[in-house]
């Protein structure tokens, strides 16, 4: 596995642990819909939560928050629609972002709830 893939998996593991401690139920990880993938699909109360995780070792390649572009949001919305239809889920959908910065032995996590909404085209 490439180093960036290992880092991404580590970030997703950290994000799942974080969400579980916050009382979320994890439904699935790395769910694929065609060529799209949802990092984490969870339930928080009455909401289905689609969580995109971005992990960095340092800020050398930029702030992970800057990596969420409009095209990525559209990608996530389409994959979420596929998940809901496939599993016949009738819940409100929320899109959260989790940013993990693993700088040496220091870990920082930022959780942005309801980071964006799905827009009808």
MMTF fields as JSON, N, C-alpha, C and O atoms, coordinates in Angstrom:
{
  "mmtfVersion": "1.0.0",
  "mmtfProducer": "UNKNOWN",
  "numBonds": 483,
  "numAtoms": 484,
  "numGroups": 121,
  "numChains": 1,
  "numModels": 1,
  "chainsPerModel": [1],
  "groupsPerChain": [121],
  "chainIdList": ["A"],
  "bondAtomList": [4, 2, 8, 6, 12, 10, 16, 14, 20, 18, 24, 22, 28, 26, 32, 30, 36, 34, 40, 38, 44, 42, 48, 46, 52, 50, 56, 54, 60, 58, 64, 62, 68, 66, 72, 70, 76, 74, 80, 78, 84, 82, 88, 86, 92, 90, 96, 94, 100, 98, 104, 102, 108, 106, 112, 110, 116, 114, 120, 118, 124, 122, 128, 126, 132, 130, 136, 134, 140, 138, 144, 142, 148, 146, 152, 150, 156, 154, 160, 158, 164, 162, 168, 166, 172, 170, 176, 174, 180, 178, 184, 182, 188, 186, 192, 190, 196, 194, 200, 198, 204, 202, 208, 206, 212, 210, 216, 214, 220, 218, 224, 222, 228, 226, 232, 230, 236, 234, 240, 238, 244, 242, 248, 246, 252, 250, 256, 254, 260, 258, 264, 262, 268, 266, 272, 270, 276, 274, 280, 278, 284, 282, 288, 286, 292, 290, 296, 294, 300, 298, 304, 302, 308, 306, 312, 310, 316, 314, 320, 318, 324, 322, 328, 326, 332, 330, 336, 334, 340, 338, 344, 342, 348, 346, 352, 350, 356, 354, 360, 358, 364, 362, 368, 366, 372, 370, 376, 374, 380, 378, 384, 382, 388, 386, 392, 390, 396, 394, 400, 398, 404, 402, 408, 406, 412, 410, 416, 414, 420, 418, 424, 422, 428, 426, 432, 430, 436, 434, 440, 438, 444, 442, 448, 446, 452, 450, 456, 454, 460, 458, 464, 462, 468, 466, 472, 470, 476, 474, 480, 478],
  "bondOrderList": [1, 1, 1, 1, 1, 1, 1, 1, 1, 1, 1, 1, 1, 1, 1, 1, 1, 1, 1, 1, 1, 1, 1, 1, 1, 1, 1, 1, 1, 1, 1, 1, 1, 1, 1, 1, 1, 1, 1, 1, 1, 1, 1, 1, 1, 1, 1, 1, 1, 1, 1, 1, 1, 1, 1, 1, 1, 1, 1, 1, 1, 1, 1, 1, 1, 1, 1, 1, 1, 1, 1, 1, 1, 1, 1, 1, 1, 1, 1, 1, 1, 1, 1, 1, 1, 1, 1, 1, 1, 1, 1, 1, 1, 1, 1, 1, 1, 1, 1, 1, 1, 1, 1, 1, 1, 1, 1, 1, 1, 1, 1, 1, 1, 1, 1, 1, 1, 1, 1, 1],
  "groupList": [{"groupName": "UNK", "atomNameList": ["N", "CA", "C", "O"], "elementList": ["N", "C", "C", "O"], "formalChargeList": [0, 0, 0, 0], "bondAtomList": [1, 0, 2, 1, 3, 2], "bondOrderList": [1, 1, 2], "singleLetterCode": "X", "chemCompType": "L-PEPTIDE LINKING"}],
  "groupTypeList": [0, 0, 0, 0, 0, 0, 0, 0, 0, 0, 0, 0, 0, 0, 0, 0, 0, 0, 0, 0, 0, 0, 0, 0, 0, 0, 0, 0, 0, 0, 0, 0, 0, 0, 0, 0, 0, 0, 0, 0, 0, 0, 0, 0, 0, 0, 0, 0, 0, 0, 0, 0, 0, 0, 0, 0, 0, 0, 0, 0, 0, 0, 0, 0, 0, 0, 0, 0, 0, 0, 0, 0, 0, 0, 0, 0, 0, 0, 0, 0, 0, 0, 0, 0, 0, 0, 0, 0, 0, 0, 0, 0, 0, 0, 0, 0, 0, 0, 0, 0, 0, 0, 0, 0, 0, 0, 0, 0, 0, 0, 0, 0, 0, 0, 0, 0, 0, 0, 0, 0, 0],
  "groupIdList": [1, 2, 3, 4, 5, 6, 7, 8, 9, 10, 11, 12, 13, 14, 15, 16, 17, 18, 19, 20, 21, 22, 23, 24, 25, 26, 27, 28, 29, 30, 31, 32, 33, 34, 35, 36, 37, 38, 39, 40, 41, 42, 43, 44, 45, 46, 47, 48, 49, 50, 51, 52, 53, 54, 55, 56, 57, 58, 59, 60, 61, 62, 63, 64, 65, 66, 67, 68, 69, 70, 71, 72, 73, 74, 75, 76, 77, 78, 79, 80, 81, 82, 83, 84, 85, 86, 87, 88, 89, 90, 91, 92, 93, 94, 95, 96, 97, 98, 99, 100, 101, 102, 103, 104, 105, 106, 107, 108, 109, 110, 111, 112, 113, 114, 115, 116, 117, 118, 119, 120, 121],
  "secStructList": [7, 7, 2, 2, 2, 2, 2, 2, 2, 2, 2, 2, 2, 2, 2, 2, 2, 2, 2, 2, 2, 6, 6, 7, 3, 3, 3, 3, 3, 3, 3, 3, 3, 6, 6, 3, 3, 3, 3, 3, 3, 3, 3, 3, 6, 6, 3, 3, 3, 3, 3, 3, 3, 3, 3, 3, 1, 1, 1, 6, 6, 7, 7, 4, 4, 4, 4, 7, 7, 2, 2, 2, 2, 2, 2, 2, 2, 2, 2, 2, 2, 2, 2, 2, 2, 2, 2, 6, 7, 7, 1, 3, 3, 3, 3, 3, 3, 3, 3, 3, 3, 3, 3, 6, 6, 3, 3, 3, 3, 3, 3, 3, 3, 3, 3, 3, 7, 7, 7, 7, 7],
  "xCoordList": [0.848, 0.0, 0.9, 1.879, 0.559, 1.339, 1.254, 0.265, 2.3, 2.345, 1.156, 0.628, 0.722, -0.418, -1.699, -2.586, -1.801, -2.971, -2.957, -4.001, -1.768, -1.646, -1.998, -2.673, -1.542, -1.863, -3.368, -3.962, -3.972, -5.417, -6.193, -7.162, -5.765, -6.42, -6.263, -7.21, -5.074, -4.833, -5.754, -6.332, -5.889, -6.785, -8.233, -8.957, -8.659, -10.025, -10.23, -11.294, -9.218, -9.303, -9.465, -10.295, -8.666, -8.74, -10.117, -10.717, -10.613, -11.925, -13.034, -13.946, -12.967, -13.986, -13.969, -15.021, -12.786, -12.667, -13.258, -13.985, -12.935, -13.439, -14.975, -15.622, -15.549, -17.007, -17.681, -18.718, -17.099, -17.665, -17.691, -18.666, -16.629, -16.578, -17.616, -18.056, -18.005, -19.029, -20.446, -21.421, -20.566, -21.878, -22.446, -23.599, -21.668, -22.128, -22.102, -21.343, -22.934, -22.88, -22.288, -22.769, -21.255, -20.629, -21.36, -21.409, -21.923, -22.607, -21.626, -21.67, -20.739, -19.773, -18.629, -18.72, -17.555, -16.401, -16.032, -16.207, -15.521, -15.029, -16.075, -15.779, -17.304, -18.394, -18.25, -18.092, -18.304, -18.094, -19.404, -20.235, -19.55, -20.673, -20.078, -19.646, -20.066, -19.375, -17.926, -17.244, -17.429, -16.031, -15.913, -14.87, -16.981, -16.979, -16.849, -17.204, -16.336, -16.194, -16.544, -16.156, -17.287, -17.588, -16.671, -16.633, -15.933, -14.989, -15.699, -15.387, -16.655, -17.398, -18.865, -19.206, -19.727, -21.163, -21.59, -21.37, -22.198, -22.542, -23.949, -24.585, -24.411, -25.688, -25.426, -24.749, -25.978, -25.906, -27.333, -27.881, -27.937, -29.336, -30.219, -30.223, -30.967, -31.86, -31.222, -31.874, -29.957, -29.294, -28.386, -27.681, -28.421, -27.402, -26.273, -26.498, -25.071, -23.95, -22.906, -22.379, -22.62, -21.568, -20.346, -20.379, -19.262, -18.074, -16.91, -16.511, -16.382, -15.177, -14.004, -14.039, -12.971, -11.807, -10.611, -10.326, -9.92, -8.694, -7.583, -7.718, -6.489, -5.393, -4.099, -3.82, -3.323, -2.012, -1.008, -1.366, 0.254, 1.339, 1.854, 2.349, 1.734, 2.166, 1.473, 0.677, 1.773, 1.119, 1.916, 1.613, 2.92, 3.77, 2.958, 3.236, 1.967, 1.143, -0.128, -1.072, -0.142, -1.272, -2.23, -2.149, -3.121, -4.137, -5.142, -5.635, -5.458, -6.401, -7.781, -8.519, -8.134, -9.435, -9.51, -10.591, -8.353, -8.327, -8.527, -8.694, -8.51, -8.628, -10.077, -10.321, -11.024, -12.438, -12.959, -13.299, -13.007, -13.447, -14.898, -15.452, -15.496, -16.878, -17.044, -18.071, -16.041, -16.137, -16.179, -16.877, -15.452, -15.462, -16.813, -17.329, -17.382, -18.702, -19.738, -20.561, -19.699, -20.64, -20.464, -21.445, -19.246, -18.879, -19.488, -20.087, -19.337, -19.865, -21.391, -21.987, -22.012, -23.474, -24.004, -24.962, -23.396, -23.84, -23.649, -24.526, -22.535, -22.289, -23.272, -23.755, -23.568, -24.54, -25.925, -26.639, -26.297, -27.58, -27.615, -28.631, -26.501, -26.413, -26.551, -27.229, -25.916, -25.992, -27.425, -27.921, -28.086, -29.455, -30.408, -31.255, -30.265, -31.136, -30.862, -31.798, -29.607, -29.227, -29.722, -30.208, -29.597, -29.975, -31.383, -31.82, -32.094, -33.466, -33.583, -34.398, -32.762, -32.705, -33.576, -33.534, -34.361, -35.225, -34.831, -35.511, -33.744, -33.24, -32.75, -32.437, -32.691, -32.046, -30.561, -29.975, -29.96, -28.532, -27.756, -28.149, -26.653, -25.748, -24.359, -23.949, -23.649, -22.287, -21.317, -21.352, -20.449, -19.445, -18.06, -17.846, -17.139, -15.74, -14.915, -15.161, -13.944, -12.994, -11.597, -11.216, -10.845, -9.471, -8.544, -8.672, -7.615, -6.633, -5.254, -4.855, -4.541, -3.158, -2.3, -2.387, -1.46, -0.589, 0.829, 1.578, 1.196, 2.508, 3.388, 3.272, 4.273, 5.112, 4.212, 3.397, 4.351, 3.547, 2.294, 1.528, 2.079, 0.918, -0.215, 0.004, -1.407, -2.596, -3.562, -3.857, -4.051, -5.135, -6.262, -6.04, -7.46, -8.667, -9.597, -9.841, -10.104, -11.136, -12.342, -12.235, -13.486, -14.73, -15.671, -16.086, -16.002, -16.918, -18.245, -18.376, -19.226, -20.555, -21.322, -21.197, -22.124, -22.97, -22.156, -22.53, -21.049, -20.076, -20.629, -20.223, -21.548, -22.196, -23.509, -23.75, -24.352, -25.638, -25.676, -24.997, -26.489, -26.672, -27.581, -28.665, -27.13, -27.917, -28.541, -27.889, -29.799, -30.462, -29.913, -29.633, -29.765, -29.266, -30.419, -30.214],
  "yCoordList": [-1.168, 0.0, 1.239, 1.309, 2.196, 3.432, 4.193, 4.086, 4.965, 5.697, 6.636, 6.75, 7.319, 8.233, 7.463, 7.966, 6.227, 5.402, 4.952, 4.914, 4.608, 4.215, 5.382, 5.202, 6.568, 7.755, 8.014, 8.325, 7.883, 8.069, 7.076, 7.443, 5.811, 4.782, 5.094, 4.944, 5.526, 5.881, 7.029, 7.0, 8.029, 9.149, 8.704, 9.189, 7.789, 7.274, 6.47, 6.545, 5.7, 4.959, 5.93, 5.717, 6.996, 8.013, 8.674, 8.879, 9.006, 9.654, 8.735, 9.197, 7.449, 6.502, 6.423, 6.461, 6.316, 6.278, 7.544, 7.489, 8.676, 9.968, 9.987, 10.381, 9.562, 9.571, 8.613, 8.941, 7.43, 6.465, 7.049, 6.872, 7.736, 8.363, 9.47, 9.775, 10.069, 11.115, 10.534, 11.286, 9.194, 8.553, 8.214, 7.795, 8.386, 8.023, 6.499, 5.809, 5.998, 4.59, 4.56, 5.255, 3.764, 3.658, 2.561, 1.413, 2.913, 1.93, 1.219, -0.002, 2.0, 1.405, 2.383, 3.581, 1.813, 2.618, 2.25, 1.11, 3.229, 3.03, 2.376, 1.446, 2.888, 2.358, 2.879, 4.081, 1.977, 2.354, 2.356, 1.455, 3.401, 3.544, 3.964, 5.103, 3.022, 3.224, 3.583, 2.806, 4.698, 5.064, 6.041, 6.664, 6.162, 7.079, 6.281, 5.104, 6.935, 6.273, 7.238, 8.407, 6.718, 7.466, 6.944, 5.74, 7.831, 7.405, 6.738, 5.602, 7.447, 6.924, 7.288, 8.419, 6.31, 6.559, 6.19, 5.07, 7.145, 6.961, 7.476, 8.097, 7.2, 7.73, 8.522, 8.056, 9.733, 10.596, 11.025, 11.889, 10.43, 10.724, 10.276, 9.101, 11.215, 10.907, 11.152, 10.971, 11.563, 11.915, 10.808, 10.15, 10.622, 9.833, 10.814, 11.873, 10.459, 11.389, 10.808, 9.719, 11.542, 11.194, 11.991, 13.221, 11.277, 11.934, 11.773, 10.658, 12.886, 12.903, 13.219, 14.19, 12.389, 12.546, 12.989, 12.409, 14.013, 14.478, 14.44, 14.993, 13.789, 13.603, 14.117, 13.902, 14.795, 15.288, 15.001, 14.953, 14.81, 14.676, 16.034, 16.208, 16.982, 18.354, 19.267, 18.808, 20.525, 21.493, 21.733, 22.651, 20.918, 21.091, 21.08, 21.851, 20.213, 20.111, 20.934, 20.759, 21.829, 22.723, 22.277, 21.165, 23.17, 22.925, 21.92, 22.109, 20.866, 19.871, 20.459, 19.925, 21.542, 22.175, 22.717, 22.807, 23.075, 23.619, 22.553, 22.882, 21.292, 20.214, 19.841, 18.991, 20.457, 20.169, 21.213, 22.337, 20.808, 21.689, 21.372, 20.37, 22.207, 22.003, 20.654, 19.994, 20.242, 18.953, 17.793, 16.807, 17.889, 16.849, 16.817, 15.742, 17.973, 18.033, 17.363, 16.582, 17.666, 17.054, 15.536, 14.792, 15.096, 13.688, 13.024, 11.954, 13.655, 13.104, 13.053, 12.084, 14.089, 14.132, 12.996, 12.324, 12.771, 11.691, 10.324, 9.466, 10.116, 8.844, 8.649, 7.539, 9.72, 9.631, 9.276, 8.472, 9.874, 9.531, 8.051, 7.383, 7.542, 6.118, 5.249, 4.222, 5.65, 4.89, 4.843, 3.779, 5.989, 6.086, 5.234, 4.522, 5.309, 4.519, 3.028, 2.233, 2.647, 1.237, 0.611, -0.519, 1.345, 0.818, 1.215, 0.879, 1.936, 2.369, 3.059, 2.677, 4.065, 4.799, 6.043, 6.78, 6.26, 7.435, 8.259, 8.232, 8.978, 9.837, 11.139, 11.2, 12.153, 13.384, 13.093, 12.344, 13.688, 13.475, 14.724, 15.852, 14.483, 15.564, 15.218, 14.058, 16.225, 16.038, 16.698, 17.911, 15.88, 16.377, 16.186, 15.316, 17.0, 16.869, 16.682, 17.338, 15.792, 15.646, 15.809, 15.13, 16.724, 16.985, 16.492, 16.889, 15.628, 15.103, 15.587, 15.455, 16.14, 16.542, 15.73, 15.881, 14.855, 13.975, 14.49, 14.028, 15.422, 16.054, 15.448, 15.805, 14.529, 13.769, 13.043, 12.21, 13.346, 12.675, 13.449, 13.021, 14.588, 15.423, 15.117, 14.979, 15.015, 14.783, 15.927, 16.28, 16.502, 17.474, 17.038, 16.609, 17.161, 16.782, 17.981, 18.629, 18.256, 19.283, 18.622, 18.009, 18.741, 18.146, 19.274, 20.064, 19.341, 20.367, 19.684, 18.969, 19.914, 19.339, 20.163, 21.386, 19.44, 20.107, 21.08, 22.24, 20.591, 21.409, 21.981, 23.058, 21.257, 21.752, 21.012, 20.011, 21.498, 20.848, 20.385, 20.929, 19.369, 18.871, 19.845, 20.185, 20.279, 21.206, 20.455, 19.63, 20.742, 20.132, 20.757, 21.955, 19.906, 20.443, 20.772, 21.234],
  "zCoordList": [0.0, 0.0, 0.0, 0.743, -0.828, -0.904, 0.411, 1.136, 0.714, 1.98, 2.164, 3.27, 1.081, 1.225, 1.51, 2.2, 0.976, 1.28, 2.731, 3.383, 3.242, 4.646, 5.562, 6.576, 5.203, 5.99, 5.976, 7.008, 4.811, 4.699, 5.549, 6.214, 5.528, 6.338, 7.817, 8.59, 8.214, 9.613, 10.027, 11.113, 9.174, 9.455, 9.583, 10.453, 8.726, 8.805, 10.086, 10.7, 10.493, 11.761, 12.928, 13.812, 12.925, 13.977, 13.968, 15.023, 12.782, 12.656, 13.172, 13.858, 12.851, 13.339, 14.863, 15.502, 15.439, 16.907, 17.521, 18.513, 16.919, 17.387, 17.34, 18.31, 16.215, 16.058, 17.031, 17.607, 17.219, 18.168, 19.58, 20.311, 19.957, 21.283, 21.427, 22.535, 20.304, 20.308, 20.23, 20.22, 20.174, 20.176, 18.813, 18.712, 17.778, 16.433, 16.287, 16.967, 15.397, 14.994, 13.592, 12.698, 13.399, 12.077, 11.301, 11.742, 10.155, 9.314, 8.395, 8.242, 7.784, 6.861, 6.611, 6.879, 6.088, 5.681, 4.255, 3.825, 3.533, 2.17, 1.267, 0.517, 1.357, 0.534, -0.884, -1.103, -1.835, -3.238, -4.021, -3.903, -4.823, -5.743, -7.077, -7.255, -8.007, -9.279, -8.991, -8.322, -9.453, -9.191, -8.017, -7.816, -7.258, -6.115, -4.818, -4.764, -3.778, -2.489, -1.369, -1.382, -0.397, 0.813, 1.908, 2.159, 2.563, 3.595, 4.76, 5.118, 5.351, 6.501, 6.339, 5.993, 6.594, 6.649, 8.069, 8.529, 8.744, 10.152, 10.424, 9.572, 11.633, 12.099, 13.369, 14.285, 13.403, 14.574, 14.879, 14.195, 15.896, 16.198, 15.048, 14.679, 14.483, 13.36, 12.004, 10.976, 11.983, 10.728, 10.214, 10.979, 8.914, 8.228, 7.937, 7.353, 8.344, 8.208, 7.265, 7.493, 6.217, 5.275, 5.713, 5.759, 6.036, 6.575, 5.604, 5.269, 5.166, 4.341, 5.266, 6.021, 5.195, 6.068, 5.234, 4.186, 5.702, 5.058, 6.089, 7.18, 5.743, 6.683, 6.073, 4.894, 6.892, 6.479, 7.591, 8.768, 7.204, 8.181, 8.601, 9.714, 7.712, 8.004, 6.996, 6.178, 7.06, 6.171, 4.891, 4.129, 4.664, 3.48, 2.18, 1.261, 2.113, 0.906, 1.026, 0.255, 1.994, 2.147, 3.238, 3.759, 3.556, 4.562, 4.005, 2.893, 4.74, 4.222, 3.938, 3.11, 4.61, 4.344, 2.913, 2.331, 2.357, 1.002, -0.077, -1.252, 0.314, -0.664, -0.981, -1.836, -0.313, -0.572, -1.566, -1.199, -2.811, -3.896, -4.271, -3.818, -5.079, -5.528, -6.224, -6.062, -6.994, -7.687, -6.691, -6.931, -5.585, -4.558, -3.858, -3.555, -3.603, -2.973, -3.863, -3.386, -5.146, -6.096, -6.104, -6.108, -6.108, -6.057, -4.815, -4.917, -3.651, -2.402, -2.405, -1.934, -2.931, -2.985, -3.854, -3.471, -5.016, -5.896, -5.246, -5.346, -4.595, -3.914, -2.764, -2.542, -2.035, -0.936, -1.463, -0.863, -2.581, -3.205, -3.566, -3.375, -4.088, -4.413, -3.173, -3.208, -2.08, -0.829, -0.316, 0.055, -0.296, 0.21, -0.635, -0.095, -1.943, -2.823, -2.679, -2.595, -2.651, -2.56, -1.254, -1.249, -0.159, 1.153, 1.584, 2.684, 0.707, 0.976, 2.341, 3.181, 2.533, 3.797, 3.706, 2.721, 4.747, 4.82, 6.048, 7.074, 5.926, 6.998, 6.378, 5.189, 7.186, 6.744, 6.579, 7.361, 5.56, 5.295, 5.689, 5.39, 6.363, 6.749, 6.233, 6.253, 5.776, 5.288, 6.264, 6.469, 6.861, 7.797, 7.201, 6.357, 7.648, 7.262, 8.526, 9.539, 8.464, 9.558, 8.98, 8.027, 9.578, 9.172, 10.271, 11.429, 9.903, 10.856, 10.446, 9.289, 11.391, 11.171, 12.124, 13.342, 11.547, 12.323, 12.184, 11.323, 13.007, 12.94, 14.016, 15.188, 13.627, 14.553, 15.555, 15.159, 16.828, 17.843, 18.211, 19.074, 17.559, 17.87, 16.898, 15.694, 17.426, 16.624, 16.855, 17.997, 15.777, 15.913, 14.986, 13.853, 15.502, 14.761, 14.734, 15.751, 13.552, 13.407, 12.777, 11.715, 13.423, 12.927, 12.547, 13.394, 11.268, 10.769, 10.464, 9.471, 11.334, 11.134, 10.102, 10.026, 9.309, 8.321, 7.474, 7.3, 6.957, 6.231, 4.93, 4.494, 4.321, 3.107, 2.947, 3.622, 2.061, 1.799, 0.349, -0.522, 0.125, -1.243, -1.978, -1.503, -3.124, -3.933, -5.098, -5.738, -5.366, -6.518, -7.785, -7.845, -8.805, -10.09, -10.991, -12.114]
}
